[in-house]
Amino acid sequence: HIKPSKNLMMKLYPVPFTQEELEKAFQAFFHVSFEEGWIYKRFFEAYKGTKNLTDCWVTSCEHLLQNKDLIRYLEESKF
């Protein structure tokens, strides 16, 4: 929902998973968050969902840090 402007340039870079996979992980996390039932099972499932989402973000960061085009762009623009 962010639009490019005079002060903002938007660049897209690939990550090693699809938008669908990320949305599925979010949906699974939110679904578990509102389930009824045994508190320990819900807590454990919420923990797994949080770990899954965190793994996606960490993998994205690692992937972007290894992207030579992105690093070159950041260096050239003195970011």
MIKEKE-337918 format. One line per field, with one value per residue: y, z, x of N, C-alpha, C in turn; residue number from 1; residue in three letters. Coordinates in pm, 1 decimal, decimal comma, always signed. Example, Ala and Ser with C-alpha at 12.3 -4.5 7.8 and 13.67 -1.06 7.14 Angstrom:
// MIKEKE-337918
nyy -569,0 / -225,0 $
nzz +780,0 / +708,0 $
nxx +1319,0 / +1285,0 $
cayy -450,0 / -106,0 $
cazz +780,0 / +714,0 $
caxx +1230,0 / +1367,0 $
cyy -330,0 / +3,0 $
czz +780,0 / +787,0 $
cxx +1320,0 / +1290,0 $
resi 1 / 2 $
resn ala / ser $
//
This chain:
// MIKEKE-337918
nyy -119,0 / +111,1 / +389,9 / +502,7 / +812,9 / +1154,5 / +1148,3 / +882,7 / +580,3 / +283,8 / -46,5 / -375,0 / -700,9 / -1043,6 / -1309,3 / -1621,3 / -1753,6 / -1773,1 / -1520,7 / -1635,4 / -1850,2 / -1708,2 / -1571,1 / -1791,1 / -1886,3 / -1669,3 / -1680,8 / -1931,9 / -1882,0 / -1676,8 / -1811,2 / -2012,6 / -1849,6 / -1769,3 / -1993,8 / -2220,9 / -2415,8 / -2634,9 / -2460,4 / -2496,9 / -2638,7 / -2449,8 / -2244,2 / -2370,6 / -2416,3 / -2151,5 / -2064,0 / -2221,2 / -2111,4 / -1846,4 / -1891,3 / -1997,3 / -1774,8 / -1594,9 / -1732,8 / -1706,3 / -1428,7 / -1398,0 / -1558,6 / -1410,7 / -1173,1 / -1274,9 / -1367,5 / -1127,2 / -987,5 / -1128,9 / -1061,7 / -942,7 / -731,9 / -565,4 / -494,1 / -361,6 / -147,2 / -15,7 / +56,1 / +224,8 / +428,4 / +538,3 / +470,1 $
nzz +0,0 / +6,0 / -172,5 / -432,2 / -404,0 / -413,4 / -211,6 / -165,4 / -291,1 / -444,8 / -444,6 / -561,6 / -460,6 / -509,3 / -290,2 / -113,0 / -105,5 / -175,6 / -209,2 / -149,8 / +17,5 / +241,4 / +318,3 / +383,8 / +608,6 / +784,3 / +803,9 / +924,8 / +1171,0 / +1279,5 / +1285,4 / +1477,9 / +1696,5 / +1771,9 / +1830,8 / +2030,3 / +2324,9 / +2486,3 / +2677,8 / +2678,5 / +2444,1 / +2255,9 / +2310,7 / +2239,6 / +1965,4 / +1879,2 / +1935,0 / +1748,7 / +1512,3 / +1534,0 / +1528,1 / +1271,0 / +1108,9 / +1189,0 / +1098,7 / +823,4 / +791,3 / +878,5 / +691,8 / +463,2 / +515,6 / +526,3 / +263,2 / +118,7 / +208,1 / +79,2 / -178,6 / -448,4 / -629,3 / -481,6 / -262,2 / -398,4 / -507,5 / -268,5 / -168,2 / -375,7 / -365,6 / -129,5 / +99,4 $
nxx +79,7 / +215,4 / +315,6 / +535,9 / +713,5 / +831,5 / +1020,9 / +1060,0 / +1171,4 / +1079,2 / +1189,0 / +1194,2 / +1282,8 / +1366,3 / +1257,9 / +1306,9 / +1053,4 / +700,7 / +440,4 / +199,4 / +274,9 / +368,4 / +135,2 / -22,5 / +114,0 / +71,4 / -209,7 / -243,2 / -119,7 / -285,8 / -529,6 / -485,5 / -448,0 / -701,4 / -841,7 / -1035,4 / -986,9 / -753,4 / -519,5 / -239,4 / -191,6 / -279,6 / -98,1 / +143,7 / +97,6 / +70,6 / +327,5 / +472,4 / +368,6 / +459,0 / +734,3 / +758,9 / +683,9 / +884,0 / +1109,5 / +1066,9 / +1104,8 / +1371,4 / +1502,4 / +1442,0 / +1585,3 / +1849,9 / +1870,5 / +1840,6 / +2066,5 / +2261,1 / +2223,5 / +2374,6 / +2319,5 / +2147,3 / +2313,6 / +2519,8 / +2372,7 / +2294,3 / +2546,2 / +2640,5 / +2453,1 / +2513,9 / +2376,2 $
cayy +0,0 / +226,0 / +437,3 / +583,5 / +957,5 / +1229,1 / +1111,2 / +738,1 / +498,0 / +146,8 / -148,0 / -509,7 / -803,8 / -1174,9 / -1382,6 / -1764,4 / -1810,7 / -1697,6 / -1443,1 / -1732,5 / -1922,3 / -1617,1 / -1550,6 / -1915,4 / -1887,6 / -1570,7 / -1733,4 / -2040,3 / -1820,0 / -1608,8 / -1911,9 / -2074,6 / -1748,6 / -1751,8 / -2123,5 / -2255,1 / -2544,1 / -2646,1 / -2344,4 / -2537,0 / -2672,3 / -2323,1 / -2175,1 / -2440,2 / -2389,3 / -2010,1 / -2058,8 / -2275,4 / -2012,8 / -1733,9 / -1937,6 / -2010,1 / -1640,0 / -1540,6 / -1800,0 / -1643,2 / -1296,0 / -1415,3 / -1608,0 / -1296,5 / -1085,5 / -1342,2 / -1369,4 / -991,1 / -951,8 / -1198,6 / -1013,8 / -853,0 / -610,5 / -480,4 / -440,7 / -264,6 / -29,2 / +53,4 / +118,5 / +334,8 / +538,8 / +582,2 / +451,5 $
cazz +0,0 / +2,3 / -309,2 / -451,8 / -403,7 / -431,2 / -105,4 / -146,2 / -410,2 / -413,1 / -521,7 / -525,0 / -476,3 / -483,7 / -167,2 / -144,8 / -84,7 / -249,0 / -131,8 / -104,2 / +132,1 / +354,9 / +360,5 / +447,6 / +742,1 / +863,4 / +830,1 / +1022,8 / +1299,6 / +1331,6 / +1312,2 / +1606,3 / +1801,7 / +1812,7 / +1857,0 / +2168,4 / +2363,5 / +2590,3 / +2670,9 / +2645,3 / +2301,5 / +2182,8 / +2327,9 / +2159,5 / +1824,4 / +1855,7 / +1931,5 / +1619,1 / +1410,1 / +1549,1 / +1480,4 / +1125,4 / +1052,1 / +1215,8 / +1005,5 / +692,1 / +792,9 / +887,2 / +561,2 / +371,3 / +545,4 / +481,1 / +117,6 / +70,5 / +236,3 / -17,9 / -311,0 / -491,7 / -689,6 / -373,7 / -187,5 / -486,4 / -511,7 / -140,3 / -160,0 / -472,5 / -324,8 / +1,1 / +192,6 $
caxx +0,0 / +304,6 / +333,6 / +656,8 / +694,4 / +956,5 / +1114,1 / +1060,6 / +1184,9 / +1044,7 / +1259,4 / +1151,3 / +1384,6 / +1306,7 / +1285,1 / +1295,6 / +920,6 / +599,1 / +344,2 / +99,5 / +331,3 / +371,3 / -3,4 / -65,9 / +174,9 / -2,3 / -343,8 / -230,5 / -89,1 / -404,3 / -632,5 / -451,9 / -460,4 / -840,4 / -903,4 / -1066,4 / -930,2 / -652,6 / -430,2 / -102,3 / -188,0 / -288,7 / +29,4 / +243,9 / +68,3 / +103,5 / +474,3 / +515,2 / +334,7 / +551,7 / +865,0 / +749,8 / +689,1 / +1017,5 / +1201,0 / +1047,8 / +1167,7 / +1516,9 / +1545,1 / +1435,9 / +1699,4 / +1972,2 / +1867,8 / +1865,2 / +2205,7 / +2345,1 / +2187,2 / +2482,1 / +2261,3 / +2098,1 / +2428,4 / +2585,1 / +2285,5 / +2304,7 / +2678,8 / +2648,7 / +2365,9 / +2564,3 / +2264,5 $
cyy +127,0 / +263,3 / +517,4 / +732,0 / +1023,2 / +1183,0 / +960,9 / +666,3 / +353,3 / +52,5 / -283,5 / -607,9 / -938,5 / -1230,6 / -1529,9 / -1829,1 / -1721,4 / -1616,9 / -1536,9 / -1809,7 / -1834,9 / -1592,5 / -1673,5 / -1925,1 / -1788,8 / -1623,7 / -1843,7 / -1982,9 / -1755,5 / -1706,5 / -1975,1 / -1975,7 / -1736,5 / -1884,2 / -2138,3 / -2387,7 / -2529,4 / -2537,9 / -2383,7 / -2573,7 / -2544,2 / -2245,8 / -2238,1 / -2413,0 / -2243,4 / -1992,6 / -2109,3 / -2175,9 / -1893,2 / -1771,1 / -1947,3 / -1873,3 / -1577,0 / -1602,9 / -1739,9 / -1508,9 / -1306,8 / -1463,6 / -1495,8 / -1205,2 / -1147,1 / -1339,0 / -1231,0 / -947,8 / -1019,9 / -1154,6 / -906,2 / -723,3 / -513,6 / -416,2 / -335,5 / -135,4 / +51,0 / +123,0 / +238,7 / +454,6 / +595,5 / +576,7 / +438,3 $
czz +0,0 / -143,1 / -319,0 / -452,2 / -426,1 / -330,7 / -83,7 / -279,3 / -368,1 / -503,9 / -470,4 / -553,1 / -441,8 / -346,9 / -195,7 / -106,7 / -155,0 / -153,3 / -72,3 / +18,6 / +257,3 / +407,7 / +432,0 / +590,0 / +834,5 / +901,5 / +934,8 / +1162,1 / +1359,5 / +1363,8 / +1449,2 / +1720,5 / +1854,8 / +1835,2 / +2003,8 / +2199,0 / +2470,1 / +2573,5 / +2630,0 / +2497,9 / +2218,3 / +2191,4 / +2239,5 / +2010,8 / +1788,5 / +1848,2 / +1796,8 / +1506,6 / +1413,9 / +1496,6 / +1328,0 / +1058,3 / +1071,3 / +1122,6 / +865,5 / +686,1 / +797,6 / +753,5 / +458,1 / +391,2 / +496,6 / +329,1 / +60,4 / +95,5 / +141,2 / -161,7 / -354,2 / -553,4 / -582,4 / -297,8 / -270,4 / -491,3 / -382,1 / -124,9 / -251,5 / -430,2 / -187,2 / +106,3 / +333,7 $
cxx +85,0 / +327,8 / +463,3 / +622,0 / +829,9 / +1063,1 / +1127,0 / +1070,8 / +1160,5 / +1122,2 / +1214,0 / +1264,2 / +1322,0 / +1347,4 / +1255,2 / +1162,1 / +819,6 / +511,5 / +238,8 / +149,2 / +332,6 / +229,2 / -57,6 / -10,6 / +104,4 / -140,4 / -340,5 / -205,4 / -213,8 / -516,9 / -609,7 / -473,3 / -603,0 / -914,2 / -937,5 / -998,5 / -823,8 / -546,6 / -288,2 / -89,2 / -192,4 / -157,4 / +136,9 / +222,6 / +100,4 / +255,2 / +525,5 / +486,5 / +427,7 / +689,6 / +866,6 / +758,4 / +826,5 / +1120,1 / +1189,9 / +1119,6 / +1320,0 / +1571,4 / +1544,1 / +1555,4 / +1830,0 / +1982,1 / +1899,3 / +2009,7 / +2303,7 / +2317,1 / +2287,9 / +2428,3 / +2212,8 / +2213,9 / +2501,2 / +2503,7 / +2297,6 / +2439,6 / +2688,5 / +2563,4 / +2406,3 / +2453,2 / +2314,4 $
resi 1 / 2 / 3 / 4 / 5 / 6 / 7 / 8 / 9 / 10 / 11 / 12 / 13 / 14 / 15 / 16 / 17 / 18 / 19 / 20 / 21 / 22 / 23 / 24 / 25 / 26 / 27 / 28 / 29 / 30 / 31 / 32 / 33 / 34 / 35 / 36 / 37 / 38 / 39 / 40 / 41 / 42 / 43 / 44 / 45 / 46 / 47 / 48 / 49 / 50 / 51 / 52 / 53 / 54 / 55 / 56 / 57 / 58 / 59 / 60 / 61 / 62 / 63 / 64 / 65 / 66 / 67 / 68 / 69 / 70 / 71 / 72 / 73 / 74 / 75 / 76 / 77 / 78 / 79 $
resn his / ile / lys / pro / ser / lys / asn / leu / met / met / lys / leu / tyr / pro / val / pro / phe / thr / gln / glu / glu / leu / glu / lys / ala / phe / gln / ala / phe / phe / his / val / ser / phe / glu / glu / gly / trp / ile / tyr / lys / arg / phe / phe / glu / ala / tyr / lys / gly / thr / lys / asn / leu / thr / asp / cys / trp / val / thr / ser / cys / glu / his / leu / leu / gln / asn / lys / asp / leu / ile / arg / tyr / leu / glu / glu / ser / lys / phe $
//
